[in-house]
Amino acid sequence: MRLWPRQQVVCIFANPPLTGERPSCKIPPLSALYPSPETPNNERACVTMKVLLLKDVYKLGRAGDVKKVANGYGRNYLIPQGLAILATPEALKMADRIRAEADKQRAILNQEMSGLAEQLQGTTLAFAMRASETGRLYGSVNTRMIAEALSEKAGVEISHRQIDAQPLRTIGEHTIRVRLTVDLVPEVRVVVYREGESIESALEEAETLGEQIDEEGEALEELYQEAEALTEADEAPAADEEASE
C-alpha cells in the first residue's frame, strides 16, 4: 500500500466540520510527486533558480547582478543569509539602485583594506608537521590554523572563512588567497615542513617530488604517443584493403 506524503494531500471542507462531516481529499497524481522515469537523472538534480544579488558573493557575482544558481544553494544559503532575493520582475526594478549603492560601499571598503592587502601580499607562514617519507602529512594544515597564524603576524583579526584554500596535506610550498574584499585578494606563501627538519629541506624535497611527477608525466605522454602511432599503423592496411575492394 502506498503512503502519500502528508503535505501533498489537500483536504477540502464544504462547511466547517462541526457535525462530523467527512472531508473530501484530493490526492495529486504520481507525476506531481515523483519524477518521471523517463527524465534523466541530471535533469532531476539540476533544478535552478534566478536570484538578484544584494551583496558581493565571492566567485559568484557582485551586488545587483542576476545569477542562475542551484535551487538548494539559493534557498538554503543565499536568501536566508540576506545575500540575494528571488529575481522577480519587482525585484529587478531595484537592480540599478542596488548596484550603484554597492559600488560606493565597495570603493570605501577597498580603500580601507588596501593597506592590509599590501601587508599580506607575499607574507610567508611556516608550519612544522608530522609527515610520512613520501611527504604526506599525518593530518593537515587547515584554514583555521592559517587564519590564526596570519592574524597573529598581521596584528589584525582574519576569519578562517576568508582563507581560500583546501586543507594542505603535503610538505612543501603552497600559495593561498585571502579574501579581504571582492577586489582585494592578496596571496600568501605557506611553507609546510617535517618536524625536526628545516624549511629549506622541505622545499628541496617538494621540488624533487615535483620533478619526479613531471618525469612520470612525460613518460606517460611518450607511451600514449607510441600507442597512438601503432594504432594508426594497424588501421592503415585495413583502409587500403577497403579502398581496393
LOTOR-385072 format. One record per residue (C-alpha): residue in three letters; residue number from 0; y, x, z. Coordinates in nm, 2 decimals. Layout:
LOTOR-385072
(atom Ala, NUM, (Y, X, Z))
...
//
This chain:
LOTOR-385072
(atom Met, 0, (0.00, 0.00, 0.00))
(atom Arg, 1, (0.34, 0.14, -0.10))
(atom Leu, 2, (0.60, 0.15, 0.18))
(atom Trp, 3, (0.95, 0.11, 0.04))
(atom Pro, 4, (1.23, 0.32, 0.19))
(atom Arg, 5, (1.42, 0.11, 0.44))
(atom Gln, 6, (1.76, 0.19, 0.29))
(atom Gln, 7, (1.66, 0.07, -0.05))
(atom Val, 8, (1.55, -0.29, 0.04))
(atom Val, 9, (1.85, -0.52, 0.03))
(atom Cys, 10, (1.81, -0.85, 0.22))
(atom Ile, 11, (2.05, -1.14, 0.14))
(atom Phe, 12, (2.10, -1.44, 0.36))
(atom Ala, 13, (2.22, -1.76, 0.21))
(atom Asn, 14, (2.36, -1.86, 0.56))
(atom Pro, 15, (2.37, -1.68, 0.89))
(atom Pro, 16, (2.01, -1.65, 1.02))
(atom Leu, 17, (2.06, -1.88, 1.33))
(atom Thr, 18, (1.78, -2.12, 1.25))
(atom Gly, 19, (1.51, -1.86, 1.19))
(atom Glu, 20, (1.57, -1.87, 0.82))
(atom Arg, 21, (1.37, -1.60, 0.64))
(atom Pro, 22, (1.59, -1.38, 0.42))
(atom Ser, 23, (1.52, -1.32, 0.05))
(atom Cys, 24, (1.47, -0.95, -0.01))
(atom Lys, 25, (1.54, -0.77, -0.34))
(atom Ile, 26, (1.32, -0.47, -0.39))
(atom Pro, 27, (1.45, -0.23, -0.66))
(atom Pro, 28, (1.22, -0.12, -0.94))
(atom Leu, 29, (1.04, 0.21, -0.91))
(atom Ser, 30, (1.27, 0.36, -1.18))
(atom Ala, 31, (1.56, 0.32, -0.94))
(atom Leu, 32, (1.40, 0.51, -0.66))
(atom Tyr, 33, (1.19, 0.78, -0.83))
(atom Pro, 34, (1.25, 1.00, -1.13))
(atom Ser, 35, (1.06, 0.91, -1.44))
(atom Pro, 36, (0.75, 1.13, -1.50))
(atom Glu, 37, (0.89, 1.20, -1.85))
(atom Thr, 38, (1.21, 1.35, -1.70))
(atom Pro, 39, (1.19, 1.73, -1.70))
(atom Asn, 40, (1.19, 1.89, -1.36))
(atom Asn, 41, (1.50, 2.10, -1.44))
(atom Glu, 42, (1.70, 1.78, -1.53))
(atom Arg, 43, (1.60, 1.62, -1.20))
(atom Ala, 44, (1.71, 1.92, -1.00))
(atom Cys, 45, (2.04, 1.99, -1.19))
(atom Val, 46, (2.24, 1.70, -1.06))
(atom Thr, 47, (2.61, 1.80, -1.08))
(atom Met, 48, (2.95, 1.66, -0.99))
(atom Lys, 49, (3.31, 1.74, -1.07))
(atom Val, 50, (3.54, 1.84, -0.79))
(atom Leu, 51, (3.91, 1.93, -0.76))
(atom Leu, 52, (3.96, 2.24, -0.55))
(atom Leu, 53, (4.21, 2.21, -0.27))
(atom Lys, 54, (4.18, 2.58, -0.17))
(atom Asp, 55, (4.08, 2.90, -0.34))
(atom Val, 56, (3.70, 2.94, -0.33))
(atom Tyr, 57, (3.57, 3.29, -0.39))
(atom Lys, 58, (3.36, 3.32, -0.71))
(atom Leu, 59, (3.43, 2.95, -0.79))
(atom Gly, 60, (3.79, 2.90, -0.87))
(atom Arg, 61, (4.15, 2.86, -0.74))
(atom Ala, 62, (4.32, 2.56, -0.58))
(atom Gly, 63, (4.40, 2.30, -0.85))
(atom Asp, 64, (4.10, 2.39, -1.07))
(atom Val, 65, (3.85, 2.12, -1.17))
(atom Lys, 66, (3.49, 2.26, -1.14))
(atom Lys, 67, (3.15, 2.12, -1.21))
(atom Val, 68, (2.92, 2.21, -0.91))
(atom Ala, 69, (2.58, 2.12, -0.79))
(atom Asn, 70, (2.58, 1.79, -0.61))
(atom Gly, 71, (2.45, 1.93, -0.28))
(atom Tyr, 72, (2.70, 2.22, -0.29))
(atom Gly, 73, (2.98, 1.97, -0.34))
(atom Arg, 74, (2.88, 1.70, -0.09))
(atom Asn, 75, (2.73, 1.93, 0.18))
(atom Tyr, 76, (2.98, 2.21, 0.18))
(atom Leu, 77, (3.29, 2.20, -0.04))
(atom Ile, 78, (3.40, 1.84, 0.05))
(atom Pro, 79, (3.31, 1.85, 0.43))
(atom Gln, 80, (3.49, 2.19, 0.46))
(atom Gly, 81, (3.81, 2.05, 0.31))
(atom Leu, 82, (3.78, 2.29, 0.01))
(atom Ala, 83, (3.76, 2.02, -0.26))
(atom Ile, 84, (3.76, 1.65, -0.33))
(atom Leu, 85, (3.59, 1.44, -0.59))
(atom Ala, 86, (3.77, 1.47, -0.93))
(atom Thr, 87, (3.86, 1.11, -0.96))
(atom Pro, 88, (4.15, 1.00, -1.20))
(atom Glu, 89, (4.37, 0.95, -0.90))
(atom Ala, 90, (4.29, 1.30, -0.76))
(atom Leu, 91, (4.35, 1.47, -1.09))
(atom Lys, 92, (4.71, 1.35, -1.08))
(atom Met, 93, (4.76, 1.58, -0.78))
(atom Ala, 94, (4.62, 1.89, -0.95))
(atom Asp, 95, (4.95, 2.03, -1.07))
(atom Arg, 96, (5.11, 1.99, -0.73))
(atom Ile, 97, (4.81, 2.14, -0.55))
(atom Arg, 98, (4.81, 2.44, -0.80))
(atom Ala, 99, (5.19, 2.50, -0.75))
(atom Glu, 100, (5.17, 2.49, -0.37))
(atom Ala, 101, (4.86, 2.72, -0.37))
(atom Asp, 102, (5.04, 2.97, -0.59))
(atom Lys, 103, (5.32, 3.00, -0.34))
(atom Gln, 104, (5.09, 3.04, -0.04))
(atom Arg, 105, (4.87, 3.29, -0.23))
(atom Ala, 106, (5.17, 3.51, -0.31))
(atom Ile, 107, (5.27, 3.51, 0.06))
(atom Leu, 108, (4.92, 3.59, 0.17))
(atom Asn, 109, (4.87, 3.87, -0.09))
(atom Gln, 110, (5.20, 4.03, 0.03))
(atom Glu, 111, (5.08, 4.01, 0.40))
(atom Met, 112, (4.74, 4.16, 0.32))
(atom Ser, 113, (4.84, 4.42, 0.06))
(atom Gly, 114, (4.88, 4.69, 0.33))
(atom Leu, 115, (4.54, 4.62, 0.48))
(atom Ala, 116, (4.38, 4.62, 0.13))
(atom Glu, 117, (4.52, 4.97, 0.07))
(atom Gln, 118, (4.40, 5.09, 0.41))
(atom Leu, 119, (4.05, 4.96, 0.35))
(atom Gln, 120, (4.01, 5.08, -0.01))
(atom Gly, 121, (3.79, 5.38, -0.02))
(atom Thr, 122, (3.71, 5.37, 0.36))
(atom Thr, 123, (3.37, 5.53, 0.45))
(atom Leu, 124, (3.14, 5.39, 0.71))
(atom Ala, 125, (2.82, 5.56, 0.82))
(atom Phe, 126, (2.51, 5.41, 0.98))
(atom Ala, 127, (2.21, 5.61, 1.12))
(atom Met, 128, (1.89, 5.40, 1.08))
(atom Arg, 129, (1.52, 5.45, 1.12))
(atom Ala, 130, (1.36, 5.48, 0.78))
(atom Ser, 131, (1.03, 5.55, 0.61))
(atom Glu, 132, (0.95, 5.86, 0.40))
(atom Thr, 133, (1.04, 5.66, 0.09))
(atom Gly, 134, (1.39, 5.58, 0.22))
(atom Arg, 135, (1.31, 5.22, 0.31))
(atom Leu, 136, (1.48, 5.11, 0.63))
(atom Tyr, 137, (1.30, 4.96, 0.93))
(atom Gly, 138, (1.54, 4.67, 0.94))
(atom Ser, 139, (1.87, 4.66, 0.76))
(atom Val, 140, (2.24, 4.71, 0.78))
(atom Asn, 141, (2.38, 4.35, 0.77))
(atom Thr, 142, (2.72, 4.21, 0.72))
(atom Arg, 143, (2.79, 4.17, 1.09))
(atom Met, 144, (2.73, 4.54, 1.15))
(atom Ile, 145, (2.96, 4.63, 0.86))
(atom Ala, 146, (3.23, 4.39, 0.98))
(atom Glu, 147, (3.22, 4.52, 1.33))
(atom Ala, 148, (3.24, 4.89, 1.22))
(atom Leu, 149, (3.52, 4.81, 0.98))
(atom Ser, 150, (3.72, 4.61, 1.23))
(atom Glu, 151, (3.69, 4.90, 1.48))
(atom Lys, 152, (3.80, 5.15, 1.22))
(atom Ala, 153, (4.09, 4.95, 1.07))
(atom Gly, 154, (4.21, 4.80, 1.40))
(atom Val, 155, (4.21, 4.45, 1.25))
(atom Glu, 156, (3.96, 4.17, 1.31))
(atom Ile, 157, (3.74, 4.12, 1.00))
(atom Ser, 158, (3.48, 3.85, 0.98))
(atom His, 159, (3.13, 3.91, 0.85))
(atom Arg, 160, (3.19, 3.62, 0.61))
(atom Gln, 161, (3.45, 3.84, 0.43))
(atom Ile, 162, (3.18, 4.11, 0.35))
(atom Asp, 163, (3.05, 4.05, 0.00))
(atom Ala, 164, (2.71, 4.22, 0.02))
(atom Gln, 165, (2.34, 4.17, 0.08))
(atom Pro, 166, (2.17, 4.34, 0.37))
(atom Leu, 167, (2.13, 4.71, 0.29))
(atom Arg, 168, (1.77, 4.82, 0.32))
(atom Thr, 169, (1.76, 5.18, 0.18))
(atom Ile, 170, (1.92, 5.51, 0.28))
(atom Gly, 171, (2.20, 5.64, 0.06))
(atom Glu, 172, (2.55, 5.54, -0.05))
(atom His, 173, (2.64, 5.18, -0.11))
(atom Thr, 174, (2.96, 5.02, -0.23))
(atom Ile, 175, (3.05, 4.68, -0.08))
(atom Arg, 176, (3.35, 4.45, -0.13))
(atom Val, 177, (3.57, 4.30, 0.14))
(atom Arg, 178, (3.73, 3.96, 0.06))
(atom Leu, 179, (4.08, 3.96, 0.20))
(atom Thr, 180, (4.22, 3.70, -0.05))
(atom Val, 181, (4.10, 3.58, -0.39))
(atom Asp, 182, (4.31, 3.86, -0.55))
(atom Leu, 183, (4.27, 4.14, -0.29))
(atom Val, 184, (3.90, 4.26, -0.27))
(atom Pro, 185, (3.90, 4.63, -0.17))
(atom Glu, 186, (3.58, 4.83, -0.20))
(atom Val, 187, (3.43, 5.02, 0.10))
(atom Arg, 188, (3.18, 5.31, 0.09))
(atom Val, 189, (2.88, 5.26, 0.32))
(atom Val, 190, (2.65, 5.56, 0.38))
(atom Val, 191, (2.32, 5.49, 0.54))
(atom Tyr, 192, (2.12, 5.79, 0.66))
(atom Arg, 193, (1.80, 5.85, 0.85))
(atom Glu, 194, (1.82, 5.90, 1.23))
(atom Gly, 195, (1.81, 6.27, 1.32))
(atom Glu, 196, (1.93, 6.38, 0.97))
(atom Ser, 197, (2.27, 6.45, 0.83))
(atom Ile, 198, (2.47, 6.23, 0.60))
(atom Glu, 199, (2.45, 6.49, 0.33))
(atom Ser, 200, (2.07, 6.49, 0.33))
(atom Ala, 201, (2.07, 6.12, 0.29))
(atom Leu, 202, (2.30, 6.13, -0.01))
(atom Glu, 203, (2.08, 6.41, -0.17))
(atom Glu, 204, (1.77, 6.21, -0.11))
(atom Ala, 205, (1.92, 5.89, -0.26))
(atom Glu, 206, (2.03, 6.10, -0.56))
(atom Thr, 207, (1.68, 6.23, -0.61))
(atom Leu, 208, (1.53, 5.88, -0.59))
(atom Gly, 209, (1.78, 5.76, -0.84))
(atom Glu, 210, (1.68, 6.04, -1.08))
(atom Gln, 211, (1.32, 5.96, -1.04))
(atom Ile, 212, (1.39, 5.59, -1.12))
(atom Asp, 213, (1.58, 5.69, -1.43))
(atom Glu, 214, (1.30, 5.92, -1.55))
(atom Glu, 215, (1.04, 5.64, -1.49))
(atom Gly, 216, (1.26, 5.40, -1.69))
(atom Glu, 217, (1.29, 5.65, -1.98))
(atom Ala, 218, (0.91, 5.70, -1.98))
(atom Leu, 219, (0.86, 5.32, -1.99))
(atom Glu, 220, (1.11, 5.29, -2.28))
(atom Glu, 221, (0.92, 5.56, -2.47))
(atom Leu, 222, (0.59, 5.38, -2.42))
(atom Tyr, 223, (0.74, 5.05, -2.53))
(atom Gln, 224, (0.88, 5.21, -2.85))
(atom Glu, 225, (0.54, 5.37, -2.92))
(atom Ala, 226, (0.36, 5.03, -2.87))
(atom Glu, 227, (0.61, 4.86, -3.10))
(atom Ala, 228, (0.56, 5.12, -3.37))
(atom Leu, 229, (0.18, 5.08, -3.35))
(atom Thr, 230, (0.22, 4.70, -3.38))
(atom Glu, 231, (0.43, 4.74, -3.69))
(atom Ala, 232, (0.18, 4.98, -3.84))
(atom Asp, 233, (-0.10, 4.73, -3.78))
(atom Glu, 234, (0.09, 4.44, -3.93))
(atom Ala, 235, (0.19, 4.63, -4.25))
(atom Pro, 236, (-0.16, 4.64, -4.41))
(atom Ala, 237, (-0.21, 4.27, -4.34))
(atom Ala, 238, (0.12, 4.19, -4.50))
(atom Asp, 239, (0.02, 4.39, -4.81))
(atom Glu, 240, (-0.31, 4.21, -4.84))
(atom Glu, 241, (-0.14, 3.87, -4.82))
(atom Ala, 242, (0.11, 3.97, -5.09))
(atom Ser, 243, (-0.17, 4.09, -5.32))
(atom Glu, 244, (-0.36, 3.77, -5.29))
//
